[in-house]
Amino acid sequence: MSTPDDVPYSVAQQKALLSSDLNSTLIYQFLFGIYTGVFPAALYIYVHNENRTRTKDVIIIGCITALYSLTALNTTMNWLYTNILFVTNGATRVDMFMESAFQDIPLGEQIIEDLTIFAVYIFADGLLVWRCFHSCGRSFRRSLLPIALLIVETVLALIATTYSCLLNKPNFETVQTDAISTRLNAATFVVVAVTSSVSTSLICLQIWRHTSRSSRSWKYYRTIINVLIESSAMYTLTVLLSAIADFILTGNMQSTLAALILSNYVDAATQIISGLAPTLMIVRLFVSCGQEDAEVPSIPSDLICHAHHTTHANMKNMGGDLEMQRSEFIGVGEQESEEIQVVPSNQYHGGQPEDELEGRLKTIV
């Protein structure tokens, strides 16, 4: 058993780290409680949508359920670790501090915790990239950047998880290997944030370029853009804070104790928000769009929705302008996307869509 003289940390430092472990766990459980309330509400709102199809059910219900299940599993691992910290290895304050600082977690629990953390990011970003791909007219060339970022994110997540598990091997963990592990985690978080930001920007750009701000339908697209930006900002900000905290950590506890304390709080919020944001988006979009116009099909929050609206009077006055039809709106995970069919107004009744625009923004049925 360690004694106070064996630990080169003051009592205040020990209490600060243990306090961050306990309080971050309480925050985590509190946020998960909110998530648990939002999840069934999102399911209830979706199943009462008139535009449901079997494909939509599989994508929407499957995705938000998977995100919630992964978060719930990670919450269980977090609670088990708290029990190890304060009960199993909690004979004295020094013992709890040493456990908190060096985290001697069982290998199986470590693997599950790391996999659930990165799986939520990959799952959410993968669905966002998929929506981005469709919003770009299923063009690999135009959606190459987010696809490449998703591949890099997946590879980094696997490497970071594998390396983290290797730290449990005897005589492998050193200050240098700890620093490498935190750098891998930080790099993964940066790529996650960039993937989310780039995909969201491309989707919003497609909507902005191919919708008329003077048309009646613009208010619906504006709602989509606002929710996309707000959700992406919340998600990206928390992930970037986790990355910053991990970049500061060097493996030397004496110089980076404050960063470790900050990391405990940030990681708790990030893990919940990564699953909560896309689920909450469903509620926001269905409710807001239903209030705006009850006659227009509610815009699905996270997954797929049909909405068809044309403004014939405006099209007649705008000879060569383009008429927009919302055909398929795809949103799974944390953000929102939409397929847009672009048809020249002077060809709408019998003509064919322009080849260039048709290739970019095909309708998904």
C-alpha positions as CSV (number, residue, x, y, z in Angstrom):
1,M,0.0,0.0,0.0
2,S,1.3,3.4,-0.9
3,T,2.0,6.0,1.7
4,P,1.7,9.8,1.4
5,D,5.5,10.1,1.4
6,D,5.7,7.8,-1.7
7,V,3.6,10.1,-3.8
8,P,5.1,13.3,-5.1
9,Y,1.8,15.1,-5.2
10,S,0.3,17.5,-2.6
11,V,-3.0,16.7,-0.8
12,A,-4.7,19.4,-2.8
13,Q,-3.6,17.8,-6.1
14,Q,-4.8,14.4,-5.0
15,K,-8.2,15.8,-4.0
16,A,-8.5,17.8,-7.2
17,L,-8.0,14.7,-9.4
18,L,-10.3,12.5,-7.3
19,S,-12.9,15.3,-7.3
20,S,-12.8,15.5,-11.1
21,D,-13.2,11.7,-11.4
22,L,-16.3,11.7,-9.1
23,N,-17.9,14.9,-10.4
24,S,-17.3,14.0,-14.1
25,T,-19.0,10.6,-13.5
26,L,-22.0,12.4,-11.9
27,I,-22.2,14.8,-14.9
28,Y,-22.0,11.8,-17.2
29,Q,-24.8,10.0,-15.5
30,F,-26.9,13.2,-15.4
31,L,-26.4,13.8,-19.2
32,F,-27.2,10.2,-19.9
33,G,-30.4,10.6,-18.0
34,I,-31.4,13.5,-20.3
35,Y,-30.4,11.3,-23.3
36,T,-32.6,8.5,-21.9
37,G,-35.5,10.9,-21.9
38,V,-34.9,12.3,-25.4
39,F,-34.4,8.9,-27.0
40,P,-37.9,7.5,-26.5
41,A,-39.4,10.9,-27.3
42,A,-37.6,10.8,-30.7
43,L,-38.9,7.3,-31.4
44,Y,-42.4,8.4,-30.5
45,I,-42.3,11.5,-32.7
46,Y,-40.9,9.5,-35.6
47,V,-43.4,6.6,-35.5
48,H,-46.2,9.1,-35.7
49,N,-44.8,10.5,-38.9
50,E,-47.0,9.9,-41.9
51,N,-44.1,9.6,-44.4
52,R,-42.7,6.4,-42.8
53,T,-41.4,3.7,-45.1
54,R,-39.7,0.4,-44.3
55,T,-36.3,1.8,-45.5
56,K,-36.8,4.9,-43.3
57,D,-37.7,2.7,-40.3
58,V,-34.5,0.6,-40.7
59,I,-32.2,3.6,-41.0
60,I,-33.8,6.0,-38.5
61,I,-34.8,3.7,-35.7
62,G,-31.7,1.5,-36.3
63,C,-29.3,4.3,-36.1
64,I,-30.6,6.2,-33.1
65,T,-31.0,2.9,-31.3
66,A,-27.4,1.9,-32.1
67,L,-26.1,5.3,-30.9
68,Y,-28.1,5.0,-27.6
69,S,-27.0,1.4,-27.1
70,L,-23.3,2.2,-27.6
71,T,-23.6,5.2,-25.2
72,A,-25.4,3.0,-22.6
73,L,-22.6,0.4,-22.8
74,N,-20.0,3.1,-22.4
75,T,-21.9,4.5,-19.4
76,T,-21.9,1.0,-17.8
77,M,-18.1,0.7,-18.3
78,N,-17.7,4.2,-16.8
79,W,-19.8,3.2,-13.7
80,L,-17.8,0.0,-13.3
81,Y,-14.5,1.9,-13.4
82,T,-15.9,4.3,-10.7
83,N,-16.6,1.3,-8.5
84,I,-13.1,0.0,-9.0
85,L,-11.7,3.5,-8.2
86,F,-13.6,4.3,-5.0
87,V,-14.4,0.8,-3.7
88,T,-12.1,-1.9,-4.9
89,N,-9.0,0.2,-4.8
90,G,-10.2,2.9,-2.4
91,A,-8.6,1.9,0.9
92,T,-7.0,5.3,1.3
93,R,-6.9,8.6,-0.6
94,V,-3.5,7.9,-1.9
95,D,-4.6,4.5,-3.3
96,M,-7.5,6.1,-5.1
97,F,-5.3,8.8,-6.4
98,M,-2.8,6.3,-7.9
99,E,-5.6,4.4,-9.5
100,S,-7.1,7.5,-10.9
101,A,-3.7,8.8,-12.2
102,F,-2.6,5.5,-13.8
103,Q,-5.9,3.7,-14.4
104,D,-5.1,0.1,-14.0
105,I,-8.3,-1.0,-15.8
106,P,-9.0,-4.7,-16.6
107,L,-8.1,-5.4,-20.3
108,G,-11.6,-6.5,-21.2
109,E,-13.2,-3.4,-19.8
110,Q,-10.6,-1.2,-21.4
111,I,-11.3,-2.7,-24.9
112,I,-15.1,-2.3,-24.5
113,E,-14.7,1.3,-23.3
114,D,-12.4,2.3,-26.1
115,L,-14.4,0.6,-28.8
116,T,-17.7,2.2,-27.7
117,I,-16.1,5.6,-27.6
118,F,-14.7,5.5,-31.1
119,A,-17.6,3.4,-32.5
120,V,-20.1,6.3,-31.7
121,Y,-17.9,8.7,-33.6
122,I,-17.4,6.4,-36.6
123,F,-21.1,5.5,-36.7
124,A,-22.3,9.1,-36.6
125,D,-19.7,10.5,-39.0
126,G,-20.2,7.6,-41.4
127,L,-23.9,8.3,-41.7
128,L,-23.2,12.0,-42.1
129,V,-20.7,11.2,-45.0
130,W,-23.3,9.0,-46.5
131,R,-25.8,11.8,-46.5
132,C,-23.2,14.1,-47.9
133,F,-22.5,11.7,-50.7
134,H,-26.2,11.6,-51.7
135,S,-26.5,15.4,-51.4
136,C,-23.6,15.7,-53.9
137,G,-25.6,13.6,-56.5
138,R,-23.8,10.3,-55.5
139,S,-20.6,11.7,-57.0
140,F,-17.5,10.2,-55.5
141,R,-15.4,13.0,-57.0
142,R,-17.4,15.7,-55.2
143,S,-17.6,13.8,-51.9
144,L,-14.1,12.5,-52.1
145,L,-12.8,14.6,-49.2
146,P,-15.3,13.6,-46.5
147,I,-15.0,9.9,-47.6
148,A,-11.2,10.1,-47.3
149,L,-11.5,11.7,-43.9
150,L,-13.9,9.0,-42.7
151,I,-11.4,6.3,-43.8
152,V,-8.6,8.1,-42.0
153,E,-10.8,8.5,-38.9
154,T,-11.6,4.7,-38.9
155,V,-7.9,3.7,-39.3
156,L,-6.8,6.1,-36.5
157,A,-9.5,4.9,-34.2
158,L,-8.4,1.2,-34.7
159,I,-4.8,2.2,-34.1
160,A,-5.6,4.2,-31.0
161,T,-7.7,1.4,-29.5
162,T,-5.0,-1.2,-30.2
163,Y,-2.2,0.9,-28.8
164,S,-4.3,1.7,-25.7
165,C,-4.8,-2.0,-25.1
166,L,-1.1,-2.6,-25.4
167,L,-0.5,-0.3,-22.4
168,N,-1.8,-3.1,-20.2
169,K,1.1,-5.4,-21.1
170,P,3.7,-5.7,-18.4
171,N,6.7,-3.3,-18.8
172,F,5.2,-1.7,-21.9
173,E,3.7,1.4,-20.3
174,T,6.2,4.3,-19.9
175,V,6.0,8.1,-20.0
176,Q,6.8,7.9,-23.7
177,T,4.2,5.2,-24.6
178,D,1.6,7.1,-22.6
179,A,2.4,10.3,-24.6
180,I,2.0,8.3,-27.9
181,S,-1.3,7.0,-26.8
182,T,-2.7,10.4,-25.9
183,R,-1.4,11.8,-29.2
184,L,-3.2,9.1,-31.2
185,N,-6.4,9.9,-29.3
186,A,-6.0,13.6,-30.0
187,A,-5.3,13.0,-33.7
188,T,-8.4,10.9,-34.0
189,F,-10.5,13.6,-32.3
190,V,-9.2,16.2,-34.7
191,V,-10.1,14.1,-37.7
192,V,-13.5,13.4,-36.2
193,A,-14.1,17.2,-35.9
194,V,-12.8,17.9,-39.4
195,T,-15.0,15.1,-40.9
196,S,-18.1,16.4,-39.3
197,S,-17.4,20.0,-40.3
198,V,-16.5,19.3,-43.9
199,S,-19.5,17.0,-44.4
200,T,-21.9,19.5,-42.9
201,S,-20.5,22.3,-44.9
202,L,-20.9,20.4,-48.2
203,I,-24.5,19.6,-47.4
204,C,-25.3,23.1,-46.5
205,L,-23.5,24.4,-49.6
206,Q,-25.6,22.1,-51.8
207,I,-28.8,23.4,-50.3
208,W,-27.7,27.0,-50.5
209,R,-26.6,26.8,-54.1
210,H,-29.7,25.1,-55.4
211,T,-32.5,26.7,-53.6
212,S,-34.1,30.1,-54.3
213,R,-34.2,32.4,-51.3
214,S,-37.4,34.0,-52.7
215,S,-39.4,30.8,-52.8
216,R,-41.8,29.7,-50.2
217,S,-39.8,26.5,-49.6
218,W,-36.7,28.4,-48.5
219,K,-37.9,28.6,-44.9
220,Y,-37.8,24.8,-44.6
221,Y,-34.3,24.7,-46.1
222,R,-33.3,27.5,-43.8
223,T,-34.5,25.4,-40.8
224,I,-32.4,22.5,-42.0
225,I,-29.3,24.6,-42.4
226,N,-29.7,26.2,-39.0
227,V,-30.1,22.8,-37.2
228,L,-27.2,21.3,-39.2
229,I,-24.9,24.2,-38.2
230,E,-26.0,24.3,-34.5
231,S,-25.7,20.5,-34.1
232,S,-22.4,20.3,-35.9
233,A,-21.0,23.2,-33.8
234,M,-22.0,21.6,-30.5
235,Y,-20.6,18.2,-31.6
236,T,-17.4,19.6,-33.1
237,L,-16.6,22.0,-30.2
238,T,-16.7,19.2,-27.6
239,V,-14.6,16.9,-29.7
240,L,-12.0,19.6,-30.3
241,L,-11.8,20.3,-26.5
242,S,-11.1,16.6,-26.0
243,A,-8.4,16.8,-28.6
244,I,-6.8,19.9,-27.0
245,A,-6.8,18.3,-23.6
246,D,-5.1,15.2,-25.1
247,F,-2.5,17.2,-27.0
248,I,-1.5,18.9,-23.7
249,L,-1.1,15.6,-21.9
250,T,2.5,14.5,-22.2
251,G,2.6,11.5,-19.9
252,N,4.2,13.6,-17.2
253,M,1.6,13.9,-14.4
254,Q,3.5,16.6,-12.6
255,S,3.3,19.1,-15.5
256,T,-0.1,18.1,-17.0
257,L,-2.3,17.4,-14.0
258,A,-4.6,20.3,-14.8
259,A,-5.0,19.0,-18.3
260,L,-5.9,15.6,-17.0
261,I,-8.6,17.1,-14.7
262,L,-10.0,19.1,-17.6
263,S,-10.0,16.0,-19.8
264,N,-12.2,14.1,-17.3
265,Y,-14.9,16.7,-17.6
266,V,-14.7,17.2,-21.3
267,D,-14.6,13.5,-22.2
268,A,-17.8,12.9,-20.1
269,A,-19.7,15.6,-22.0
270,T,-18.3,14.7,-25.4
271,Q,-19.3,11.0,-25.3
272,I,-22.9,11.9,-24.4
273,I,-23.3,14.7,-26.9
274,S,-22.0,12.6,-29.8
275,G,-25.0,10.4,-29.4
276,L,-27.5,12.9,-28.1
277,A,-27.0,15.6,-30.8
278,P,-28.4,13.5,-33.8
279,T,-31.2,12.2,-31.7
280,L,-32.2,15.6,-30.4
281,M,-32.1,16.8,-34.0
282,I,-35.0,14.5,-34.9
283,V,-37.1,16.1,-32.2
284,R,-36.2,19.7,-33.2
285,L,-36.8,19.3,-36.9
286,F,-40.1,17.4,-36.6
287,V,-41.5,19.8,-34.1
288,S,-40.3,23.0,-35.7
289,C,-41.3,22.1,-39.2
290,G,-44.7,20.8,-38.1
291,Q,-45.4,24.2,-36.5
292,E,-44.3,26.1,-39.6
293,D,-46.6,24.4,-42.0
294,A,-48.9,21.5,-41.2
295,E,-49.6,20.8,-44.8
296,V,-46.0,20.1,-45.7
297,P,-44.6,16.7,-44.6
298,S,-42.5,17.1,-41.5
299,I,-38.8,17.3,-42.2
300,P,-37.1,14.3,-40.6
301,S,-34.6,15.1,-38.2
302,D,-31.9,12.6,-38.6
303,L,-32.9,10.4,-41.3
304,I,-35.1,10.2,-44.3
305,C,-38.0,12.3,-45.3
306,H,-40.0,13.2,-48.4
307,A,-41.1,16.7,-49.0
308,H,-42.4,18.0,-52.3
309,H,-43.1,21.6,-52.9
310,T,-43.1,23.8,-56.0
311,T,-43.9,27.4,-56.6
312,H,-45.5,27.6,-60.0
313,A,-46.2,31.3,-59.9
314,N,-42.5,32.1,-59.3
315,M,-41.4,29.7,-61.9
316,K,-43.4,31.3,-64.6
317,N,-41.9,34.7,-63.8
318,M,-38.4,33.3,-63.7
319,G,-38.2,31.8,-67.2
320,G,-34.8,30.2,-67.1
321,D,-34.6,29.7,-63.3
322,L,-34.5,26.4,-61.6
323,E,-37.4,24.8,-59.7
324,M,-36.6,22.8,-56.6
325,Q,-38.2,19.7,-55.4
326,R,-37.4,18.2,-52.1
327,S,-37.3,14.5,-52.9
328,E,-35.6,12.6,-50.2
329,F,-34.2,13.9,-47.0
330,I,-31.6,11.8,-45.3
331,G,-30.4,12.2,-41.8
332,V,-29.0,9.5,-39.5
333,G,-26.9,10.1,-36.5
334,E,-26.1,13.7,-35.5
335,Q,-26.8,15.8,-38.6
336,E,-29.2,16.3,-41.5
337,S,-28.9,16.0,-45.2
338,E,-31.1,16.3,-48.2
339,E,-31.5,15.1,-51.8
340,I,-32.6,17.7,-54.2
341,Q,-33.9,17.3,-57.7
342,V,-33.1,20.2,-59.9
343,V,-35.2,20.7,-63.0
344,P,-35.1,23.7,-65.4
345,S,-38.5,25.4,-65.1
346,N,-38.9,25.8,-68.8
347,Q,-38.6,22.0,-69.1
348,Y,-40.6,20.9,-66.1
349,H,-43.7,19.9,-68.0
350,G,-42.3,17.4,-70.5
351,G,-38.6,18.4,-70.8
352,Q,-35.6,16.7,-69.3
353,P,-33.4,18.0,-66.5
354,E,-30.1,19.5,-67.5
355,D,-27.5,16.8,-67.6
356,E,-25.0,18.6,-65.4
357,L,-27.4,19.3,-62.6
358,E,-29.1,16.0,-62.9
359,G,-25.7,14.3,-62.4
360,R,-25.0,16.3,-59.3
361,L,-28.3,16.1,-57.5
362,K,-30.2,12.9,-58.3
363,T,-33.5,12.1,-56.7
364,I,-33.5,9.2,-54.3
365,V,-36.8,7.3,-54.3
